[in-house]
Amino acid sequence: MEGDKHITEMFTNMTAKDFKERELAAASIRNEYRSIANRLIALAAQEVKPAPPFNPRIKEYPWHDSKHLAIILLGDLRAGDGVPVLLQNLEYINPKTISADESLREIEWYPAVESLCKIGLPAVGPAIKILGELGPDAERSKLCCLLLKETLGVKLARARVQIAIEEARDETAKANLKAALPYFKTEQEKAAEERAKESKQGPK
């Protein structure tokens, strides 16, 4: 195929003796990557519904719609340019959850969140911005908290939110960020709070 031949030629030229030829090959690969990422971003932006509910008579679950695959691939490619469209699709549900697959972790219910975690740091600032714009009970805010915890770890995520609180000039944003802090507790902190609560209640 012509496309395969073109890709093979690019990678072959990466090992050419001439330095300029290697540079041109690298530039071609970068351009190819940008082109692929831009096409995936367009597919991920589609307004489509998830695949239909699970049908036990269908051997292969029909989860692989183009929107879902594009969201997954943007994460696999660590495509930083895909952060805005992935944030717009935070609440897009993995259609496999319709079949009540209990083996899925919480983050796997939301492919855009999982992809943003793979992309990493470029998603952190925009996620914190969303936390400041919305109340902590909004579904998008909860998913941003999940994203931050998975990407940074609980303690570092909390520290980043606290920095955002200190830097916030808007009082509403400051209040929303403060209200989100309880989501960033370690398991040890939660256990300690539970013990303190039980201690106050006294013996049953």
N, C-alpha and C positions, 0 to 999 in steps of 0.2 A: 504494500500500500504506500501511496505517496507520502502520507503523514508519518508513517513509521520510518520511511527512508530519510525524511527531513530530520526527525529526532535523532536517529542513529548518526547522521552526518554531524549534527551539532555536538554530540558527545565524543565522536571520533576526533573532531577538531579541537576538543579540549586538551588532547594529548599531542597536538601538533608540535613540531620543532620550532616553528615561528611563533614568537611571543604575541605579535599582533593578531595572528590567526586564533590563538587561544583566547585573547581578549574579546574578539568578535564573537567567538562561540559562546563565551560566558554572557555577553550582552544579549545574544539571541535567546539563550535559555531564560534569562531574566524577563525578556519581553514575552516569551511563551508563558511563563508563570503568571505574569500580570494579566495576560489575555484570558487564561483559564480562570483565575481568581475573579475577574470582572464578570465572566459568564456565569460563574457559580453564584455570585452576589445577586445577579438578575434573577436566577432561578429561585434562590432563597427568599426573594422579595415577593414571590407570587402569592396572591390571595387565593389559596386553595384549602379545602378541608382535608383532614387526615383520611387515611384509607378507611373503608367500611369496617364494621365490627368483625371480630374473629368468627370464621366459619369452620367448624371442625372437619367438614368434608373437603376443605381446600388444604392440600398437603403443605403448600408453602404459604406462609402468612403474607398477605399483600401489603406490606408496610413500605415498600420501596418506591414511593412517589418521588418525583423529581425535586420537590421542595425539601423533603426530608433528607434525601441523599446530598443535596447541595449544602445544607446546613452541616451535615456530618463532615463532608469533604473540606469545607472551609476551616474546620477545626484541625483536621488531619494535615492540611497544608500550612497551619499556623498563619493564616492569612489575616494580618492586622487590619487590612482595608475592609475586612468583612465584619469588624466589630459593630459598626452602627446597625447593619441589617440584622445581625444576630441579636442585638439588644432589643430591636423592634419585635423579635420573635421569641422573647424569653418564655412566653406562656404557651408556645406551640408544644403540644403534647405528643410524645412518642406513641404512634398508633398501636404499638405492641402492648401498651398498658391496658388497652381495652380488653385484652384477653386475660387480664388479671395475672400477669406473669409475676409471681411473688419473688422471683430471683433478681428482679431489677432493683438496683439501688435507687434512692430518691433522685439523685442527679441524672440517672439514665431515663427518667420519665420526661426530662426536658432536654432534647438534643442541642438546642441553642446554648443552654447553660453549660452543658458538657463541652461543647466546642469552644466557648469562651474561656473555659478553664484551661484548655489545651493552648490557646493563644497566649494566655497568661497576663502579664503586667499591662499590656495596652488596653485591657478591658477593665482594669481596676478603677482608674480615675472616672471613666464614664459611669460605672456602676455606682460609685459613691455619689456622683451627681444626681443620679435617679433617686437614691435614698433621701437626698436633701429635698427633692421636688415632691415626693409622695409621702404619705403617712406610712408608718411601719406595718400597718395591717393590710396594706395593698398587696395583692399577689405578686406584682412586679418587684416590690420592695423585698418581700420574703425571698424571692428567687435571686435578687442581687446579694442578699446576705449569704445565701447558700453559695453563690459564685465566689464571693470574697473569702468565705471560710475554706472552700476547697482549693482556691488559688494560693492564698497566703498563709493558711493556718489560722486558728481562732485568735490567738494572742496578737499576731501581727495585723490581722484584719481589724481587730478592735482598736489597735494603736492608730491605724490609718484613719479610721472613722473619728477617733478623738482629735487627731490633727485637723481633720476637715471641720470639726465643730469649732475649734479654736480659730480657724481661718475664715469661717463663714461670716459674711457681712449681713446677710439676710436673716432676720430673726425666725422666720418660718422654716427656712432650711436648717438653721441651728437646732430648732425644736424637733424637727423630724429626725435629724441625725442622732440627737440625744435619745429620742424614743426608740431608736433602733439598737442601741447599745446592749440591751438585755439579750439580744439574739447572739451576742458574741461572748458566750461563757464557756469555759472548759468543762469537761465532765466532772473534774475534781471540784470546781466551783459550784456546780449544780448540786453535787452530792453534799458539799459542806452546807449549802443553804437548806437542803432538805433535812439534814441532821439538826441544824439550828431551829428549824421550824418544829420538828418533832420534840426537841428539848423544851421549847416554850410551851407546847401543848401538855407536856408532862406525861407520866405513865398512863396507859389506857386501862 
